[in-house]
Amino acid sequence: MKTLCETCSQEVGSVGCPQCKEEVLKMGPYCYQCGAQLVIEAESIPEPPGEEDDFAGRVLCSDGACIGVIDEKGICKVCGKPYTPVSE
């Protein structure tokens, strides 16, 4: 039987509690049977920001209604319009 999260509807896995040895659902960092801290798996730790996450070098779309970013070809990744620099 699958157990789904009431908030996000994703499938919830289970883990063995190191304190009480019960198999409990991974609903948080603590066992809901005894209150002991559950072991944090390496896969649940977020990775540090990569090269694609560097927001300092991005160029935003020149269309005022679009939230896209300009790619290496000079085209917006969201709306597809070419970048036109704003003249001051």
PyMOL Python script that loads the backbone (N, CA, C, O; Angstrom):
from pymol import cmd

cmd.read_pdbstr("""\
ATOM      1  N   MET A   1       0.837  -1.185   0.000  1.00  0.00           N
ATOM      2  CA  MET A   1       0.000   0.000   0.000  1.00  0.00           C
ATOM      3  C   MET A   1       0.878   1.243   0.000  1.00  0.00           C
ATOM      4  O   MET A   1       1.805   1.350   0.803  1.00  0.00           O
ATOM      5  N   LYS A   2       0.589   2.185  -0.898  1.00  0.00           N
ATOM      6  CA  LYS A   2       1.334   3.429  -0.966  1.00  0.00           C
ATOM      7  C   LYS A   2       0.767   4.411   0.049  1.00  0.00           C
ATOM      8  O   LYS A   2      -0.445   4.497   0.243  1.00  0.00           O
ATOM      9  N   THR A   3       1.666   5.149   0.692  1.00  0.00           N
ATOM     10  CA  THR A   3       1.262   6.208   1.597  1.00  0.00           C
ATOM     11  C   THR A   3       1.608   7.533   0.941  1.00  0.00           C
ATOM     12  O   THR A   3       2.752   7.745   0.540  1.00  0.00           O
ATOM     13  N   LEU A   4       0.632   8.429   0.827  1.00  0.00           N
ATOM     14  CA  LEU A   4       0.835   9.717   0.189  1.00  0.00           C
ATOM     15  C   LEU A   4       0.825  10.836   1.221  1.00  0.00           C
ATOM     16  O   LEU A   4       0.078  10.799   2.200  1.00  0.00           O
ATOM     17  N   CYS A   5       1.670  11.830   0.980  1.00  0.00           N
ATOM     18  CA  CYS A   5       1.731  13.009   1.843  1.00  0.00           C
ATOM     19  C   CYS A   5       0.422  13.783   1.712  1.00  0.00           C
ATOM     20  O   CYS A   5      -0.068  13.983   0.600  1.00  0.00           O
ATOM     21  N   GLU A   6      -0.143  14.215   2.819  1.00  0.00           N
ATOM     22  CA  GLU A   6      -1.404  14.964   2.800  1.00  0.00           C
ATOM     23  C   GLU A   6      -1.228  16.358   2.218  1.00  0.00           C
ATOM     24  O   GLU A   6      -2.194  16.948   1.734  1.00  0.00           O
ATOM     25  N   THR A   7      -0.011  16.898   2.255  1.00  0.00           N
ATOM     26  CA  THR A   7       0.241  18.249   1.770  1.00  0.00           C
ATOM     27  C   THR A   7       0.549  18.294   0.280  1.00  0.00           C
ATOM     28  O   THR A   7      -0.056  19.068  -0.461  1.00  0.00           O
ATOM     29  N   CYS A   8       1.506  17.450  -0.166  1.00  0.00           N
ATOM     30  CA  CYS A   8       1.975  17.540  -1.551  1.00  0.00           C
ATOM     31  C   CYS A   8       1.554  16.366  -2.426  1.00  0.00           C
ATOM     32  O   CYS A   8       1.798  16.395  -3.633  1.00  0.00           O
ATOM     33  N   SER A   9       0.932  15.337  -1.865  1.00  0.00           N
ATOM     34  CA  SER A   9       0.450  14.149  -2.565  1.00  0.00           C
ATOM     35  C   SER A   9       1.553  13.283  -3.165  1.00  0.00           C
ATOM     36  O   SER A   9       1.277  12.435  -4.013  1.00  0.00           O
ATOM     37  N   GLN A  10       2.802  13.484  -2.736  1.00  0.00           N
ATOM     38  CA  GLN A  10       3.884  12.618  -3.198  1.00  0.00           C
ATOM     39  C   GLN A  10       3.972  11.406  -2.280  1.00  0.00           C
ATOM     40  O   GLN A  10       3.565  11.454  -1.119  1.00  0.00           O
ATOM     41  N   GLU A  11       4.511  10.320  -2.824  1.00  0.00           N
ATOM     42  CA  GLU A  11       4.649   9.100  -2.046  1.00  0.00           C
ATOM     43  C   GLU A  11       5.673   9.312  -0.934  1.00  0.00           C
ATOM     44  O   GLU A  11       6.731   9.901  -1.155  1.00  0.00           O
ATOM     45  N   VAL A  12       5.347   8.829   0.259  1.00  0.00           N
ATOM     46  CA  VAL A  12       6.210   8.978   1.425  1.00  0.00           C
ATOM     47  C   VAL A  12       6.855   7.639   1.725  1.00  0.00           C
ATOM     48  O   VAL A  12       6.167   6.625   1.837  1.00  0.00           O
ATOM     49  N   GLY A  13       8.168   7.631   1.854  1.00  0.00           N
ATOM     50  CA  GLY A  13       8.891   6.411   2.170  1.00  0.00           C
ATOM     51  C   GLY A  13       8.917   6.172   3.673  1.00  0.00           C
ATOM     52  O   GLY A  13       8.440   6.991   4.458  1.00  0.00           O
ATOM     53  N   SER A  14       9.480   5.043   4.051  1.00  0.00           N
ATOM     54  CA  SER A  14       9.593   4.740   5.480  1.00  0.00           C
ATOM     55  C   SER A  14      11.053   4.535   5.825  1.00  0.00           C
ATOM     56  O   SER A  14      11.891   4.295   4.955  1.00  0.00           O
ATOM     57  N   VAL A  15      11.342   4.634   7.126  1.00  0.00           N
ATOM     58  CA  VAL A  15      12.703   4.491   7.624  1.00  0.00           C
ATOM     59  C   VAL A  15      12.650   3.832   8.998  1.00  0.00           C
ATOM     60  O   VAL A  15      11.679   3.997   9.737  1.00  0.00           O
ATOM     61  N   GLY A  16      13.683   3.097   9.330  1.00  0.00           N
ATOM     62  CA  GLY A  16      13.761   2.481  10.653  1.00  0.00           C
ATOM     63  C   GLY A  16      14.303   3.475  11.663  1.00  0.00           C
ATOM     64  O   GLY A  16      15.332   4.106  11.423  1.00  0.00           O
ATOM     65  N   CYS A  17      13.629   3.620  12.780  1.00  0.00           N
ATOM     66  CA  CYS A  17      14.067   4.532  13.839  1.00  0.00           C
ATOM     67  C   CYS A  17      15.247   3.888  14.581  1.00  0.00           C
ATOM     68  O   CYS A  17      15.159   2.724  14.973  1.00  0.00           O
ATOM     69  N   PRO A  18      16.342   4.624  14.780  1.00  0.00           N
ATOM     70  CA  PRO A  18      17.490   4.056  15.489  1.00  0.00           C
ATOM     71  C   PRO A  18      17.231   3.855  16.985  1.00  0.00           C
ATOM     72  O   PRO A  18      17.921   3.059  17.623  1.00  0.00           O
ATOM     73  N   GLN A  19      16.255   4.560  17.552  1.00  0.00           N
ATOM     74  CA  GLN A  19      15.966   4.474  18.986  1.00  0.00           C
ATOM     75  C   GLN A  19      14.977   3.345  19.314  1.00  0.00           C
ATOM     76  O   GLN A  19      15.307   2.422  20.059  1.00  0.00           O
ATOM     77  N   CYS A  20      13.765   3.426  18.751  1.00  0.00           N
ATOM     78  CA  CYS A  20      12.718   2.465  19.117  1.00  0.00           C
ATOM     79  C   CYS A  20      12.624   1.281  18.149  1.00  0.00           C
ATOM     80  O   CYS A  20      11.868   0.338  18.385  1.00  0.00           O
ATOM     81  N   LYS A  21      13.402   1.337  17.055  1.00  0.00           N
ATOM     82  CA  LYS A  21      13.467   0.259  16.052  1.00  0.00           C
ATOM     83  C   LYS A  21      12.167   0.041  15.288  1.00  0.00           C
ATOM     84  O   LYS A  21      12.021  -0.977  14.612  1.00  0.00           O
ATOM     85  N   GLU A  22      11.217   0.976  15.379  1.00  0.00           N
ATOM     86  CA  GLU A  22       9.964   0.886  14.630  1.00  0.00           C
ATOM     87  C   GLU A  22      10.177   1.404  13.216  1.00  0.00           C
ATOM     88  O   GLU A  22      11.004   2.288  12.994  1.00  0.00           O
ATOM     89  N   GLU A  23       9.443   0.863  12.268  1.00  0.00           N
ATOM     90  CA  GLU A  23       9.449   1.347  10.892  1.00  0.00           C
ATOM     91  C   GLU A  23       8.419   2.480  10.825  1.00  0.00           C
ATOM     92  O   GLU A  23       7.220   2.244  10.967  1.00  0.00           O
ATOM     93  N   VAL A  24       8.898   3.713  10.609  1.00  0.00           N
ATOM     94  CA  VAL A  24       8.019   4.879  10.611  1.00  0.00           C
ATOM     95  C   VAL A  24       8.112   5.591   9.265  1.00  0.00           C
ATOM     96  O   VAL A  24       9.107   5.463   8.550  1.00  0.00           O
ATOM     97  N   LEU A  25       7.064   6.345   8.927  1.00  0.00           N
ATOM     98  CA  LEU A  25       7.052   7.137   7.705  1.00  0.00           C
ATOM     99  C   LEU A  25       8.004   8.314   7.857  1.00  0.00           C
ATOM    100  O   LEU A  25       8.117   8.900   8.933  1.00  0.00           O
ATOM    101  N   LYS A  26       8.688   8.653   6.766  1.00  0.00           N
ATOM    102  CA  LYS A  26       9.597   9.797   6.783  1.00  0.00           C
ATOM    103  C   LYS A  26       8.776  11.068   6.583  1.00  0.00           C
ATOM    104  O   LYS A  26       8.702  11.598   5.475  1.00  0.00           O
ATOM    105  N   MET A  27       8.172  11.544   7.640  1.00  0.00           N
ATOM    106  CA  MET A  27       7.343  12.743   7.591  1.00  0.00           C
ATOM    107  C   MET A  27       8.074  13.956   8.169  1.00  0.00           C
ATOM    108  O   MET A  27       7.539  15.065   8.150  1.00  0.00           O
ATOM    109  N   GLY A  28       9.267  13.760   8.671  1.00  0.00           N
ATOM    110  CA  GLY A  28      10.036  14.848   9.252  1.00  0.00           C
ATOM    111  C   GLY A  28      11.336  14.320   9.818  1.00  0.00           C
ATOM    112  O   GLY A  28      11.661  13.148   9.624  1.00  0.00           O
ATOM    113  N   PRO A  29      12.090  15.159  10.515  1.00  0.00           N
ATOM    114  CA  PRO A  29      13.393  14.743  11.024  1.00  0.00           C
ATOM    115  C   PRO A  29      13.336  13.911  12.299  1.00  0.00           C
ATOM    116  O   PRO A  29      14.369  13.409  12.743  1.00  0.00           O
ATOM    117  N   TYR A  30      12.155  13.749  12.902  1.00  0.00           N
ATOM    118  CA  TYR A  30      12.028  13.022  14.161  1.00  0.00           C
ATOM    119  C   TYR A  30      11.024  11.880  14.051  1.00  0.00           C
ATOM    120  O   TYR A  30      10.067  11.951  13.280  1.00  0.00           O
ATOM    121  N   CYS A  31      11.254  10.831  14.829  1.00  0.00           N
ATOM    122  CA  CYS A  31      10.348   9.693  14.891  1.00  0.00           C
ATOM    123  C   CYS A  31       9.064  10.117  15.599  1.00  0.00           C
ATOM    124  O   CYS A  31       9.114  10.699  16.682  1.00  0.00           O
ATOM    125  N   TYR A  32       7.924   9.828  14.992  1.00  0.00           N
ATOM    126  CA  TYR A  32       6.660  10.191  15.633  1.00  0.00           C
ATOM    127  C   TYR A  32       6.225   9.170  16.672  1.00  0.00           C
ATOM    128  O   TYR A  32       5.205   9.371  17.331  1.00  0.00           O
ATOM    129  N   GLN A  33       6.963   8.086  16.836  1.00  0.00           N
ATOM    130  CA  GLN A  33       6.669   7.107  17.882  1.00  0.00           C
ATOM    131  C   GLN A  33       7.367   7.470  19.189  1.00  0.00           C
ATOM    132  O   GLN A  33       6.751   7.461  20.255  1.00  0.00           O
ATOM    133  N   CYS A  34       8.689   7.798  19.097  1.00  0.00           N
ATOM    134  CA  CYS A  34       9.455   8.034  20.330  1.00  0.00           C
ATOM    135  C   CYS A  34      10.103   9.409  20.393  1.00  0.00           C
ATOM    136  O   CYS A  34      10.574   9.803  21.460  1.00  0.00           O
ATOM    137  N   GLY A  35      10.145  10.155  19.290  1.00  0.00           N
ATOM    138  CA  GLY A  35      10.724  11.497  19.290  1.00  0.00           C
ATOM    139  C   GLY A  35      12.205  11.553  18.980  1.00  0.00           C
ATOM    140  O   GLY A  35      12.782  12.640  18.956  1.00  0.00           O
ATOM    141  N   ALA A  36      12.844  10.406  18.740  1.00  0.00           N
ATOM    142  CA  ALA A  36      14.271  10.389  18.437  1.00  0.00           C
ATOM    143  C   ALA A  36      14.531  10.987  17.056  1.00  0.00           C
ATOM    144  O   ALA A  36      13.674  10.934  16.174  1.00  0.00           O
ATOM    145  N   GLN A  37      15.726  11.559  16.880  1.00  0.00           N
ATOM    146  CA  GLN A  37      16.085  12.121  15.586  1.00  0.00           C
ATOM    147  C   GLN A  37      16.383  10.998  14.610  1.00  0.00           C
ATOM    148  O   GLN A  37      17.119  10.063  14.925  1.00  0.00           O
ATOM    149  N   LEU A  38      15.798  11.100  13.410  1.00  0.00           N
ATOM    150  CA  LEU A  38      16.021  10.100  12.372  1.00  0.00           C
ATOM    151  C   LEU A  38      17.301  10.414  11.613  1.00  0.00           C
ATOM    152  O   LEU A  38      17.749  11.561  11.596  1.00  0.00           O
ATOM    153  N   VAL A  39      17.886   9.411  10.991  1.00  0.00           N
ATOM    154  CA  VAL A  39      19.119   9.578  10.238  1.00  0.00           C
ATOM    155  C   VAL A  39      18.811  10.328   8.946  1.00  0.00           C
ATOM    156  O   VAL A  39      17.885   9.967   8.219  1.00  0.00           O
ATOM    157  N   ILE A  40      19.591  11.374   8.660  1.00  0.00           N
ATOM    158  CA  ILE A  40      19.421  12.147   7.437  1.00  0.00           C
ATOM    159  C   ILE A  40      20.251  11.488   6.347  1.00  0.00           C
ATOM    160  O   ILE A  40      21.453  11.278   6.508  1.00  0.00           O
ATOM    161  N   GLU A  41      19.597  11.163   5.237  1.00  0.00           N
ATOM    162  CA  GLU A  41      20.283  10.521   4.125  1.00  0.00           C
ATOM    163  C   GLU A  41      20.991  11.563   3.278  1.00  0.00           C
ATOM    164  O   GLU A  41      20.536  12.702   3.175  1.00  0.00           O
ATOM    165  N   ALA A  42      22.090  11.179   2.680  1.00  0.00           N
ATOM    166  CA  ALA A  42      22.883  12.095   1.861  1.00  0.00           C
ATOM    167  C   ALA A  42      22.090  12.618   0.665  1.00  0.00           C
ATOM    168  O   ALA A  42      22.319  13.747   0.233  1.00  0.00           O
ATOM    169  N   GLU A  43      21.160  11.825   0.118  1.00  0.00           N
ATOM    170  CA  GLU A  43      20.401  12.249  -1.055  1.00  0.00           C
ATOM    171  C   GLU A  43      19.430  13.383  -0.755  1.00  0.00           C
ATOM    172  O   GLU A  43      19.008  14.083  -1.676  1.00  0.00           O
ATOM    173  N   SER A  44      19.061  13.585   0.526  1.00  0.00           N
ATOM    174  CA  SER A  44      18.119  14.642   0.856  1.00  0.00           C
ATOM    175  C   SER A  44      18.811  15.974   1.130  1.00  0.00           C
ATOM    176  O   SER A  44      18.135  16.987   1.310  1.00  0.00           O
ATOM    177  N   ILE A  45      20.154  15.996   1.167  1.00  0.00           N
ATOM    178  CA  ILE A  45      20.892  17.226   1.386  1.00  0.00           C
ATOM    179  C   ILE A  45      21.006  17.942   0.048  1.00  0.00           C
ATOM    180  O   ILE A  45      21.481  17.357  -0.925  1.00  0.00           O
ATOM    181  N   PRO A  46      20.574  19.211  -0.014  1.00  0.00           N
ATOM    182  CA  PRO A  46      20.632  19.918  -1.291  1.00  0.00           C
ATOM    183  C   PRO A  46      22.075  20.133  -1.735  1.00  0.00           C
ATOM    184  O   PRO A  46      22.971  20.344  -0.918  1.00  0.00           O
ATOM    185  N   GLU A  47      22.276  20.074  -3.050  1.00  0.00           N
ATOM    186  CA  GLU A  47      23.606  20.288  -3.601  1.00  0.00           C
ATOM    187  C   GLU A  47      23.921  21.774  -3.610  1.00  0.00           C
ATOM    188  O   GLU A  47      23.012  22.599  -3.704  1.00  0.00           O
ATOM    189  N   PRO A  48      25.210  22.128  -3.514  1.00  0.00           N
ATOM    190  CA  PRO A  48      25.568  23.539  -3.585  1.00  0.00           C
ATOM    191  C   PRO A  48      25.237  24.096  -4.962  1.00  0.00           C
ATOM    192  O   PRO A  48      25.169  23.344  -5.934  1.00  0.00           O
ATOM    193  N   PRO A  49      25.031  25.402  -5.055  1.00  0.00           N
ATOM    194  CA  PRO A  49      24.674  25.981  -6.350  1.00  0.00           C
ATOM    195  C   PRO A  49      25.741  25.690  -7.391  1.00  0.00           C
ATOM    196  O   PRO A  49      26.938  25.775  -7.119  1.00  0.00           O
ATOM    197  N   GLY A  50      25.288  25.347  -8.581  1.00  0.00           N
ATOM    198  CA  GLY A  50      26.202  25.043  -9.670  1.00  0.00           C
ATOM    199  C   GLY A  50      26.364  26.235 -10.581  1.00  0.00           C
ATOM    200  O   GLY A  50      25.911  27.339 -10.278  1.00  0.00           O
ATOM    201  N   GLU A  51      27.020  25.997 -11.703  1.00  0.00           N
ATOM    202  CA  GLU A  51      27.270  27.061 -12.664  1.00  0.00           C
ATOM    203  C   GLU A  51      25.966  27.613 -13.230  1.00  0.00           C
ATOM    204  O   GLU A  51      25.866  28.811 -13.495  1.00  0.00           O
ATOM    205  N   GLU A  52      24.958  26.745 -13.420  1.00  0.00           N
ATOM    206  CA  GLU A  52      23.676  27.190 -13.960  1.00  0.00           C
ATOM    207  C   GLU A  52      22.889  28.031 -12.962  1.00  0.00           C
ATOM    208  O   GLU A  52      21.971  28.752 -13.352  1.00  0.00           O
ATOM    209  N   ASP A  53      23.239  27.946 -11.677  1.00  0.00           N
ATOM    210  CA  ASP A  53      22.524  28.686 -10.646  1.00  0.00           C
ATOM    211  C   ASP A  53      23.134  30.055 -10.373  1.00  0.00           C
ATOM    212  O   ASP A  53      22.693  30.745  -9.454  1.00  0.00           O
ATOM    213  N   ASP A  54      24.152  30.473 -11.158  1.00  0.00           N
ATOM    214  CA  ASP A  54      24.793  31.766 -10.956  1.00  0.00           C
ATOM    215  C   ASP A  54      23.893  32.845 -11.562  1.00  0.00           C
ATOM    216  O   ASP A  54      23.848  33.010 -12.781  1.00  0.00           O
ATOM    217  N   PHE A  55      23.186  33.572 -10.713  1.00  0.00           N
ATOM    218  CA  PHE A  55      22.230  34.566 -11.175  1.00  0.00           C
ATOM    219  C   PHE A  55      22.882  35.915 -11.481  1.00  0.00           C
ATOM    220  O   PHE A  55      22.247  36.777 -12.089  1.00  0.00           O
ATOM    221  N   ALA A  56      24.133  36.110 -11.074  1.00  0.00           N
ATOM    222  CA  ALA A  56      24.793  37.394 -11.270  1.00  0.00           C
ATOM    223  C   ALA A  56      25.042  37.688 -12.744  1.00  0.00           C
ATOM    224  O   ALA A  56      25.012  38.849 -13.151  1.00  0.00           O
ATOM    225  N   GLY A  57      25.288  36.655 -13.551  1.00  0.00           N
ATOM    226  CA  GLY A  57      25.609  36.868 -14.950  1.00  0.00           C
ATOM    227  C   GLY A  57      24.439  36.760 -15.898  1.00  0.00           C
ATOM    228  O   GLY A  57      24.638  36.830 -17.111  1.00  0.00           O
ATOM    229  N   ARG A  58      23.243  36.595 -15.408  1.00  0.00           N
ATOM    230  CA  ARG A  58      22.102  36.405 -16.305  1.00  0.00           C
ATOM    231  C   ARG A  58      21.623  37.731 -16.885  1.00  0.00           C
ATOM    232  O   ARG A  58      21.804  38.789 -16.282  1.00  0.00           O
ATOM    233  N   VAL A  59      21.020  37.659 -18.047  1.00  0.00           N
ATOM    234  CA  VAL A  59      20.436  38.822 -18.710  1.00  0.00           C
ATOM    235  C   VAL A  59      18.951  38.548 -18.825  1.00  0.00           C
ATOM    236  O   VAL A  59      18.539  37.542 -19.403  1.00  0.00           O
ATOM    237  N   LEU A  60      18.149  39.445 -18.274  1.00  0.00           N
ATOM    238  CA  LEU A  60      16.701  39.278 -18.299  1.00  0.00           C
ATOM    239  C   LEU A  60      16.129  39.693 -19.642  1.00  0.00           C
ATOM    240  O   LEU A  60      16.712  40.516 -20.348  1.00  0.00           O
ATOM    241  N   CYS A  61      14.994  39.125 -19.986  1.00  0.00           N
ATOM    242  CA  CYS A  61      14.301  39.434 -21.228  1.00  0.00           C
ATOM    243  C   CYS A  61      13.958  40.918 -21.268  1.00  0.00           C
ATOM    244  O   CYS A  61      13.549  41.503 -20.265  1.00  0.00           O
ATOM    245  N   SER A  62      14.134  41.522 -22.454  1.00  0.00           N
ATOM    246  CA  SER A  62      13.860  42.955 -22.591  1.00  0.00           C
ATOM    247  C   SER A  62      12.368  43.253 -22.713  1.00  0.00           C
ATOM    248  O   SER A  62      11.970  44.415 -22.628  1.00  0.00           O
ATOM    249  N   ASP A  63      11.538  42.239 -22.908  1.00  0.00           N
ATOM    250  CA  ASP A  63      10.088  42.424 -22.941  1.00  0.00           C
ATOM    251  C   ASP A  63       9.629  42.620 -21.494  1.00  0.00           C
ATOM    252  O   ASP A  63       9.818  41.728 -20.667  1.00  0.00           O
ATOM    253  N   GLY A  64       9.054  43.723 -21.188  1.00  0.00           N
ATOM    254  CA  GLY A  64       8.670  44.049 -19.815  1.00  0.00           C
ATOM    255  C   GLY A  64       7.657  43.110 -19.191  1.00  0.00           C
ATOM    256  O   GLY A  64       7.526  43.082 -17.967  1.00  0.00           O
ATOM    257  N   ALA A  65       6.927  42.331 -20.003  1.00  0.00           N
ATOM    258  CA  ALA A  65       5.904  41.426 -19.472  1.00  0.00           C
ATOM    259  C   ALA A  65       6.422  40.007 -19.279  1.00  0.00           C
ATOM    260  O   ALA A  65       5.711  39.165 -18.729  1.00  0.00           O
ATOM    261  N   CYS A  66       7.644  39.725 -19.719  1.00  0.00           N
ATOM    262  CA  CYS A  66       8.195  38.373 -19.667  1.00  0.00           C
ATOM    263  C   CYS A  66       9.158  38.226 -18.492  1.00  0.00           C
ATOM    264  O   CYS A  66       9.837  39.179 -18.109  1.00  0.00           O
ATOM    265  N   ILE A  67       9.206  37.033 -17.931  1.00  0.00           N
ATOM    266  CA  ILE A  67      10.103  36.767 -16.806  1.00  0.00           C
ATOM    267  C   ILE A  67      11.296  35.908 -17.215  1.00  0.00           C
ATOM    268  O   ILE A  67      12.017  35.402 -16.355  1.00  0.00           O
ATOM    269  N   GLY A  68      11.507  35.740 -18.508  1.00  0.00           N
ATOM    270  CA  GLY A  68      12.545  34.855 -19.019  1.00  0.00           C
ATOM    271  C   GLY A  68      13.949  35.417 -18.925  1.00  0.00           C
ATOM    272  O   GLY A  68      14.159  36.576 -18.568  1.00  0.00           O
ATOM    273  N   VAL A  69      14.908  34.556 -19.257  1.00  0.00           N
ATOM    274  CA  VAL A  69      16.324  34.888 -19.268  1.00  0.00           C
ATOM    275  C   VAL A  69      16.843  34.660 -20.675  1.00  0.00           C
ATOM    276  O   VAL A  69      16.422  33.722 -21.352  1.00  0.00           O
ATOM    277  N   ILE A  70      17.757  35.513 -21.117  1.00  0.00           N
ATOM    278  CA  ILE A  70      18.322  35.422 -22.459  1.00  0.00           C
ATOM    279  C   ILE A  70      19.373  34.315 -22.497  1.00  0.00           C
ATOM    280  O   ILE A  70      20.235  34.239 -21.622  1.00  0.00           O
ATOM    281  N   ASP A  71      19.297  33.450 -23.525  1.00  0.00           N
ATOM    282  CA  ASP A  71      20.266  32.366 -23.658  1.00  0.00           C
ATOM    283  C   ASP A  71      21.503  32.840 -24.404  1.00  0.00           C
ATOM    284  O   ASP A  71      21.609  34.021 -24.735  1.00  0.00           O
ATOM    285  N   GLU A  72      22.447  31.930 -24.675  1.00  0.00           N
ATOM    286  CA  GLU A  72      23.707  32.273 -25.323  1.00  0.00           C
ATOM    287  C   GLU A  72      23.536  32.726 -26.773  1.00  0.00           C
ATOM    288  O   GLU A  72      24.454  33.317 -27.341  1.00  0.00           O
ATOM    289  N   LYS A  73      22.381  32.461 -27.381  1.00  0.00           N
ATOM    290  CA  LYS A  73      22.106  32.890 -28.752  1.00  0.00           C
ATOM    291  C   LYS A  73      21.408  34.247 -28.801  1.00  0.00           C
ATOM    292  O   LYS A  73      21.140  34.759 -29.889  1.00  0.00           O
ATOM    293  N   GLY A  74      21.111  34.837 -27.647  1.00  0.00           N
ATOM    294  CA  GLY A  74      20.442  36.130 -27.602  1.00  0.00           C
ATOM    295  C   GLY A  74      18.930  36.041 -27.671  1.00  0.00           C
ATOM    296  O   GLY A  74      18.266  37.037 -27.961  1.00  0.00           O
ATOM    297  N   ILE A  75      18.370  34.860 -27.407  1.00  0.00           N
ATOM    298  CA  ILE A  75      16.928  34.631 -27.471  1.00  0.00           C
ATOM    299  C   ILE A  75      16.408  34.333 -26.065  1.00  0.00           C
ATOM    300  O   ILE A  75      17.076  33.655 -25.285  1.00  0.00           O
ATOM    301  N   CYS A  76      15.226  34.836 -25.745  1.00  0.00           N
ATOM    302  CA  CYS A  76      14.604  34.576 -24.446  1.00  0.00           C
ATOM    303  C   CYS A  76      14.190  33.114 -24.357  1.00  0.00           C
ATOM    304  O   CYS A  76      13.594  32.576 -25.290  1.00  0.00           O
ATOM    305  N   LYS A  77      14.502  32.474 -23.241  1.00  0.00           N
ATOM    306  CA  LYS A  77      14.173  31.059 -23.039  1.00  0.00           C
ATOM    307  C   LYS A  77      12.681  30.827 -22.803  1.00  0.00           C
ATOM    308  O   LYS A  77      12.210  29.697 -22.925  1.00  0.00           O
ATOM    309  N   VAL A  78      11.930  31.883 -22.467  1.00  0.00           N
ATOM    310  CA  VAL A  78      10.503  31.736 -22.181  1.00  0.00           C
ATOM    311  C   VAL A  78       9.640  32.150 -23.371  1.00  0.00           C
ATOM    312  O   VAL A  78       8.825  31.366 -23.855  1.00  0.00           O
ATOM    313  N   CYS A  79       9.821  33.376 -23.836  1.00  0.00           N
ATOM    314  CA  CYS A  79       8.930  33.872 -24.891  1.00  0.00           C
ATOM    315  C   CYS A  79       9.517  33.739 -26.297  1.00  0.00           C
ATOM    316  O   CYS A  79       8.776  33.832 -27.276  1.00  0.00           O
ATOM    317  N   GLY A  80      10.833  33.523 -26.419  1.00  0.00           N
ATOM    318  CA  GLY A  80      11.448  33.333 -27.721  1.00  0.00           C
ATOM    319  C   GLY A  80      11.809  34.595 -28.465  1.00  0.00           C
ATOM    320  O   GLY A  80      12.286  34.518 -29.597  1.00  0.00           O
ATOM    321  N   LYS A  81      11.600  35.759 -27.868  1.00  0.00           N
ATOM    322  CA  LYS A  81      11.919  37.021 -28.537  1.00  0.00           C
ATOM    323  C   LYS A  81      13.422  37.306 -28.425  1.00  0.00           C
ATOM    324  O   LYS A  81      14.052  36.955 -27.428  1.00  0.00           O
ATOM    325  N   PRO A  82      13.992  37.945 -29.457  1.00  0.00           N
ATOM    326  CA  PRO A  82      15.416  38.313 -29.376  1.00  0.00           C
ATOM    327  C   PRO A  82      15.590  39.467 -28.391  1.00  0.00           C
ATOM    328  O   PRO A  82      14.698  40.291 -28.192  1.00  0.00           O
ATOM    329  N   TYR A  83      16.777  39.490 -27.783  1.00  0.00           N
ATOM    330  CA  TYR A  83      17.100  40.546 -26.812  1.00  0.00           C
ATOM    331  C   TYR A  83      17.352  41.864 -27.526  1.00  0.00           C
ATOM    332  O   TYR A  83      18.118  41.919 -28.488  1.00  0.00           O
ATOM    333  N   THR A  84      16.716  42.912 -27.060  1.00  0.00           N
ATOM    334  CA  THR A  84      16.986  44.255 -27.566  1.00  0.00           C
ATOM    335  C   THR A  84      17.402  45.118 -26.383  1.00  0.00           C
ATOM    336  O   THR A  84      16.602  45.357 -25.478  1.00  0.00           O
ATOM    337  N   PRO A  85      18.652  45.589 -26.383  1.00  0.00           N
ATOM    338  CA  PRO A  85      19.127  46.388 -25.251  1.00  0.00           C
ATOM    339  C   PRO A  85      18.346  47.691 -25.118  1.00  0.00           C
ATOM    340  O   PRO A  85      17.899  48.278 -26.103  1.00  0.00           O
ATOM    341  N   VAL A  86      18.199  48.115 -23.888  1.00  0.00           N
ATOM    342  CA  VAL A  86      17.482  49.364 -23.592  1.00  0.00           C
ATOM    343  C   VAL A  86      18.473  50.496 -23.735  1.00  0.00           C
ATOM    344  O   VAL A  86      19.533  50.486 -23.108  1.00  0.00           O
ATOM    345  N   SER A  87      18.127  51.487 -24.570  1.00  0.00           N
ATOM    346  CA  SER A  87      19.014  52.640 -24.752  1.00  0.00           C
ATOM    347  C   SER A  87      18.669  53.696 -23.709  1.00  0.00           C
ATOM    348  O   SER A  87      17.502  53.980 -23.437  1.00  0.00           O
ATOM    349  N   GLU A  88      19.731  54.270 -23.133  1.00  0.00           N
ATOM    350  CA  GLU A  88      19.518  55.275 -22.074  1.00  0.00           C
ATOM    351  C   GLU A  88      19.844  56.634 -22.566  1.00  0.00           C
ATOM    352  O   GLU A  88      19.726  57.606 -21.819  1.00  0.00           O
TER     353      GLU A  88
END
""", "prot")
cmd.dss("prot")
cmd.show_as("cartoon", "prot")
cmd.util.cbc("prot")
cmd.orient("prot")
